[in-house]
Amino acid sequence: MSEIVGKSVLHRGENVKYGLLPASGEAFSADSFPLLAEEFPSLHLPVGDEHEYIVSGINKIATQRDVVISEPNKAEIWRPLIQGLNSGAPLSGGTSYIVSVCGDGHGVFVVLFGGGEAARSDDAGVTWTALPQYLNCDASAGRPYSIQTDGNGVWVAGFSNGYASRSDDNGISWTQISPVYLNSGGTNHIYAMGTDGQGNWVAGFHSGHAARSADNGITWSALPQNIGTGTTHSIKIINCAVGSPTGVFIACSQRGWASRSTDSGATWSALPQALNNGTANDDIVASHRGLATDGKGVWVAQADDGYVSRSEDDGLTWTPLPRHLNSGSSGAQAEGVETDGKGVWVATWYDGTAARSVDNGITWSALPQYLNSGGSGSAYAAAPSGDVWVAGFYETYAAIASGEISTTIREWFIE
């Protein structure tokens, strides 16, 4: 092996750079890099003359070493969590399934179960403790449907009989919100809860009623029924990303109707029916969390029968994505879609299938069915908190994607 004059230091970042100096103290020209690459074909020298000068006057031999590169587990590798997450929920039968999963972006998760049970983790899903059933709402609250947090300690959850509960200590303690139905005029399920992270919240009811809070979920007032969608069908879900700096909310209705607000839910205007996803009249989103945004302009909406669409201009225009997002699902209704706001998205279906995108929802690939949870039923919800993801299934199975993924490569060093 030939000698290379100078010293090279490997710098990892967005680019891989080597610093080189000849014994004469003069920098190699860009023209010399191809010659070095021919001599050492595995030595990844930069193109052009962008490099860092380190030490002169030292002759060394290039040597090869193993280099371990680690990066966060981007929802790729999943492992099971304890069934029921210590919530007290039954492990099979009846209402034993995970309805909603929500994370605050800083390692706190709250999970809601079909029987009104709930569990919380404050160590990124490692350990879990039970929360009060129905989150201290009246026992007639019914089944939980929706939960959201502003990422700064305030959480609001909605139930099937119009009850809602609020926490202002990051999900530790909860208080029922009065009155029932949040002054909306509605009389049934609170299907969705959304916030812009700036103190504005919108709650959507199955009846098409909706309510808005401008004081971080303490008091609520009615919004117009069906809030500008142009339909007489009921609003099925409303959703907004935590911390969205734009204040955009989107309401999705049955039969493909939708509406958009650009002033944190105060006023609304209609969007294209079915959001251009290829179906004429399917419900745009499922009854859990089939609409999400990264808070930076990208949205993804799921419809029943596997239709999906995406927007990259904060929900103004939409284009279709592959049906079922290459998940392997065939005909199952959509259950949820979420993003960590850093380019990773996960979508789930009723048949336990799931799909993942790591390029902000542009392309998608299948994840293992049931996400290695041990379950064999519906995948109802998945949500991130920082770099950790938690997913919930039928019969209270749960799975987590956390930790780091390491890759070993061989690199040339000159020392």
C-alpha positions in Angstrom: 0.0 0.0 0.0 1.3 3.4 -0.9 2.0 6.2 1.5 -0.1 9.3 1.6 1.5 12.5 2.8 -0.3 14.4 5.5 -3.0 13.6 8.1 -6.7 12.9 7.6 -9.4 13.3 10.2 -12.9 11.9 9.5 -15.6 14.4 10.3 -19.2 13.1 10.5 -22.1 15.4 10.0 -24.1 16.2 6.9 -21.0 15.6 4.8 -18.0 13.3 5.3 -14.8 15.4 5.0 -11.1 14.6 5.2 -8.4 17.2 6.0 -5.1 16.6 4.0 -1.8 18.4 3.9 1.4 17.4 2.1 4.8 17.6 3.7 5.6 20.8 1.8 2.8 22.5 3.7 0.9 23.2 0.5 -2.6 21.9 0.0 -3.5 19.2 -2.4 -5.3 20.6 -5.4 -8.8 19.3 -6.3 -7.1 17.5 -9.3 -5.1 15.3 -7.0 -8.2 13.8 -5.2 -9.0 11.4 -8.1 -5.5 10.1 -8.1 -5.7 9.4 -4.3 -9.1 7.8 -4.8 -7.6 5.5 -7.4 -4.8 4.5 -5.0 -7.2 4.0 -2.1 -10.6 3.2 -3.7 -12.4 3.0 -0.3 -11.1 6.3 0.8 -14.1 8.7 0.5 -12.4 12.0 -0.4 -14.5 15.0 -1.1 -15.3 16.3 -4.5 -13.6 19.7 -5.1 -11.4 21.4 -2.7 -13.7 21.6 0.4 -11.5 20.1 3.1 -9.8 21.1 6.4 -6.1 21.3 6.8 -4.8 19.5 9.9 -1.1 18.8 10.2 1.8 18.9 7.8 5.1 17.0 7.5 3.9 13.6 8.6 3.9 10.5 6.3 1.4 7.8 7.2 -0.1 4.7 5.7 -3.9 4.6 5.2 -5.5 2.0 7.4 -9.0 0.7 7.5 -11.2 0.5 10.6 -14.7 -0.4 11.6 -16.9 2.6 12.3 -20.2 2.4 14.1 -22.8 4.9 13.1 -25.9 5.2 15.3 -29.1 7.0 14.7 -32.5 7.0 16.4 -34.9 4.1 15.7 -37.1 5.8 13.2 -40.2 3.6 13.9 -38.5 0.8 12.0 -37.9 -1.9 14.7 -40.7 -2.6 17.2 -40.9 -4.8 20.3 -43.8 -5.7 22.6 -44.8 -3.7 25.7 -46.6 -5.2 28.7 -50.2 -6.0 27.7 -52.6 -3.5 29.3 -49.8 -1.1 30.3 -50.6 -1.6 33.9 -53.9 0.3 33.4 -56.2 -2.2 34.9 -57.9 -2.8 31.6 -58.9 -6.4 30.9 -56.6 -8.3 28.7 -59.2 -9.8 26.4 -62.9 -9.5 25.5 -65.4 -6.7 25.9 -63.9 -3.2 25.5 -60.3 -4.3 25.9 -58.5 -2.4 23.2 -56.3 0.7 23.0 -58.4 3.5 21.6 -55.9 6.4 21.5 -52.2 7.0 22.1 -50.8 10.5 22.5 -47.3 11.8 23.3 -46.1 15.3 24.3 -42.8 15.2 22.3 -40.7 15.1 25.5 -41.1 11.4 26.6 -44.6 11.5 28.2 -47.4 9.2 26.8 -51.0 8.8 27.7 -53.0 5.8 26.4 -56.8 5.5 26.6 -58.6 2.1 26.6 -62.1 1.2 25.4 -63.4 0.6 28.9 -62.4 4.1 30.1 -59.1 2.9 31.6 -55.9 5.0 31.0 -52.2 4.7 31.6 -49.3 7.2 31.6 -45.6 6.9 31.1 -43.1 9.7 31.8 -40.0 7.9 30.8 -40.6 7.4 27.1 -42.7 4.2 27.4 -40.3 2.2 29.7 -42.7 2.1 32.7 -46.4 2.8 33.0 -48.9 3.6 35.7 -52.7 3.6 35.8 -54.6 6.9 35.6 -58.2 7.2 37.1 -60.8 5.5 35.0 -62.6 8.0 32.7 -59.9 10.5 33.8 -62.1 11.6 36.7 -65.1 12.2 34.6 -68.5 10.8 35.7 -68.8 7.1 35.2 -71.4 7.7 32.6 -68.8 9.4 30.4 -68.7 6.3 28.1 -66.0 5.2 25.8 -62.9 7.5 25.3 -62.4 8.7 21.8 -59.9 11.5 21.6 -56.9 12.9 23.5 -54.5 15.7 22.7 -51.8 17.8 24.3 -50.3 21.2 23.6 -46.8 19.8 24.4 -46.5 22.2 27.3 -48.3 20.3 30.0 -52.0 20.8 29.1 -54.0 17.7 27.9 -57.7 17.4 27.0 -59.5 14.1 26.4 -63.0 13.6 25.0 -65.5 10.7 25.6 -68.4 9.1 23.8 -71.2 10.7 25.9 -69.9 14.3 25.5 -67.8 14.4 28.7 -64.3 15.8 28.6 -61.4 16.0 31.1 -58.4 18.3 31.3 -55.0 18.1 32.9 -52.6 21.0 33.4 -49.8 19.1 35.0 -48.8 17.0 32.0 -51.3 14.2 32.5 -50.7 13.5 36.1 -54.1 14.7 37.5 -57.3 15.3 35.7 -60.5 17.3 36.2 -63.8 17.0 34.4 -64.6 20.0 32.1 -68.0 21.6 32.7 -70.5 21.6 31.0 -70.9 18.3 29.3 -70.8 18.7 25.5 -68.5 21.8 25.9 -71.3 24.3 25.1 -71.3 22.9 21.6 -75.0 22.0 21.4 -74.0 18.5 20.6 -75.4 15.4 22.3 -72.9 12.6 21.5 -69.4 11.5 20.9 -66.4 13.9 21.0 -64.6 12.3 18.2 -61.6 14.6 18.0 -59.6 17.1 20.0 -57.1 19.4 18.3 -54.9 22.3 19.4 -52.4 24.7 17.8 -50.2 24.7 20.9 -50.9 28.4 21.4 -54.0 28.0 23.7 -56.6 27.4 21.0 -58.5 24.1 20.9 -61.2 22.7 18.8 -63.4 19.7 19.7 -65.5 17.8 17.0 -68.6 15.8 17.7 -70.1 12.9 15.7 -73.3 15.0 15.4 -71.5 17.7 13.4 -71.3 20.0 16.4 -68.0 21.6 17.3 -66.7 23.7 20.1 -63.7 26.0 20.5 -61.6 27.2 23.4 -59.2 30.2 23.3 -58.0 29.8 26.9 -56.2 26.5 26.7 -59.3 24.3 27.2 -60.8 25.9 30.3 -63.9 27.4 28.7 -65.6 26.5 25.5 -68.1 28.1 23.0 -70.0 26.7 20.1 -68.8 26.7 16.5 -71.3 26.5 13.6 -72.6 23.0 13.0 -70.5 21.2 10.3 -68.2 24.2 10.4 -68.3 25.2 6.8 -67.9 21.8 5.1 -71.0 22.3 3.0 -72.5 19.0 4.2 -75.4 18.0 6.4 -73.5 14.9 7.4 -71.9 14.8 10.8 -68.3 15.9 11.4 -66.4 12.7 12.1 -63.1 14.1 13.3 -61.2 17.3 13.8 -57.4 17.4 14.2 -54.5 19.7 14.3 -50.8 19.2 15.1 -49.5 20.2 18.5 -47.5 23.4 18.2 -48.4 24.2 14.7 -47.1 27.7 14.2 -49.6 28.5 11.5 -52.8 28.1 13.4 -54.3 25.8 10.7 -57.1 23.4 11.7 -58.7 20.9 9.4 -62.2 19.4 10.0 -63.1 16.2 8.2 -66.6 14.9 7.8 -68.4 11.8 6.7 -68.9 11.3 2.9 -65.6 13.1 2.2 -66.5 16.6 3.2 -63.8 18.8 4.8 -63.2 22.4 6.0 -60.1 24.4 6.9 -59.4 27.3 9.3 -56.3 29.5 9.1 -57.1 31.5 12.2 -56.9 28.8 14.9 -60.4 27.6 14.5 -62.3 30.9 14.6 -63.6 30.8 10.9 -63.7 28.0 8.4 -64.0 27.4 4.6 -64.7 24.3 2.6 -62.0 22.1 1.1 -62.4 19.7 -1.9 -64.6 16.8 -1.2 -62.6 13.7 -0.3 -59.4 15.8 -0.5 -58.6 14.6 -4.0 -57.7 11.2 -2.7 -59.4 9.2 -5.5 -62.7 8.4 -3.8 -65.9 10.3 -4.1 -67.7 9.8 -0.9 -65.8 7.7 1.6 -65.3 9.1 5.1 -62.1 11.0 4.9 -60.8 9.7 8.2 -61.4 6.9 10.5 -62.9 7.3 14.0 -59.6 7.5 15.7 -56.8 9.7 14.4 -56.7 9.5 10.6 -55.5 13.0 10.0 -52.1 14.5 11.0 -49.6 17.3 10.2 -46.0 17.9 11.0 -46.8 21.5 12.0 -44.6 22.7 9.1 -47.1 22.5 6.3 -47.4 18.8 5.5 -50.6 16.9 6.2 -51.7 13.3 5.5 -55.4 12.2 5.6 -56.7 8.6 5.5 -60.1 7.6 4.2 -62.0 4.3 4.6 -61.2 1.7 2.0 -57.5 2.7 2.0 -57.6 6.0 0.2 -55.0 8.5 1.3 -54.0 12.0 0.3 -51.2 14.4 1.2 -50.8 18.2 1.3 -47.6 20.1 1.5 -49.1 23.6 1.6 -50.7 23.4 5.0 -53.9 21.7 3.8 -54.8 24.0 1.0 -54.3 21.6 -1.9 -54.1 17.8 -1.8 -52.8 14.9 -4.0 -53.4 11.2 -3.7 -51.0 8.7 -2.3 -50.9 4.9 -3.0 -53.9 3.1 -1.6 -53.1 1.6 1.8 -49.6 3.2 1.5 -48.0 -0.1 0.4 -48.8 -1.6 3.8 -50.2 -4.9 2.5 -53.6 -4.1 3.8 -56.5 -4.9 1.4 -59.8 -3.3 2.1 -59.4 -2.7 5.8 -60.5 0.7 7.1 -58.0 3.3 8.2 -57.4 3.7 11.9 -54.6 6.3 12.3 -51.7 8.3 11.0 -49.1 10.2 12.9 -45.8 12.0 12.5 -42.9 12.9 14.8 -42.5 16.2 13.0 -39.1 15.2 11.8 -40.0 13.3 8.6 -41.1 10.0 10.1 -44.8 9.0 9.7 -46.7 5.8 10.7 -50.1 4.8 9.5 -52.3 1.9 10.8 -55.2 -0.1 9.7 -58.0 -2.2 11.2 -56.4 -5.5 10.1 -53.2 -4.8 12.1 -51.2 -3.7 9.2 -49.0 -0.6 9.3 -46.8 1.5 7.0 -44.0 3.9 7.5 -42.5 6.9 5.7 -39.1 8.5 6.5 -39.3 11.2 3.8 -42.2 13.2 5.3 -45.0 11.2 3.8 -43.8 11.1 0.2 -43.0 7.3 -0.1 -44.2 4.5 2.2 -43.3 0.9 2.9 -44.8 -1.9 5.0 -44.0 -2.5 8.7 -44.5 -5.9 10.3 -48.2 -6.7 10.8 -49.1 -6.1 14.5 -45.7 -4.4 14.9 -44.3 -7.4 16.8 -46.7 -6.7 19.7 -47.8 -10.3 20.1 -51.4 -9.3 19.2 -53.4 -10.4 16.2 -56.1 -7.7 16.1 -56.7 -4.2 15.0 -54.0 -1.5 15.1 -56.0 1.3 16.5 -53.4 4.0 17.1 -49.7 4.9 17.0 -48.0 8.1 18.3 -44.6 9.5 18.9 -43.0 11.4 21.8 -39.6 12.6 20.7 -37.8 9.7 19.0 -40.0 7.0 20.7 -43.2 5.6 19.2 -45.9 3.6 20.9 -48.7 1.7 19.1 -51.9 0.2 20.5 -53.9 -2.8 19.5 -57.0 -5.0 20.2 -57.0 -6.8 23.5 -54.7 -4.1 25.0 -51.5 -5.3 23.2 -49.0 -2.5 22.7 -45.6 -2.1 20.9 -42.8 0.4 21.1 -40.1 1.6 18.8 -37.2 3.1 20.7 -33.5 3.3 21.2 -30.9 3.5 18.5 -30.1 1.5 15.4 -26.4 1.0 14.7 -24.7 0.3 11.4 -21.0 -0.8 11.1 -19.1 0.3 8.0 -15.4 0.1 7.1 -13.7 3.4 6.6 -10.2 4.5 5.6 -8.2 6.6 8.1 -4.9 8.3 7.6 -3.2 9.2 10.9 
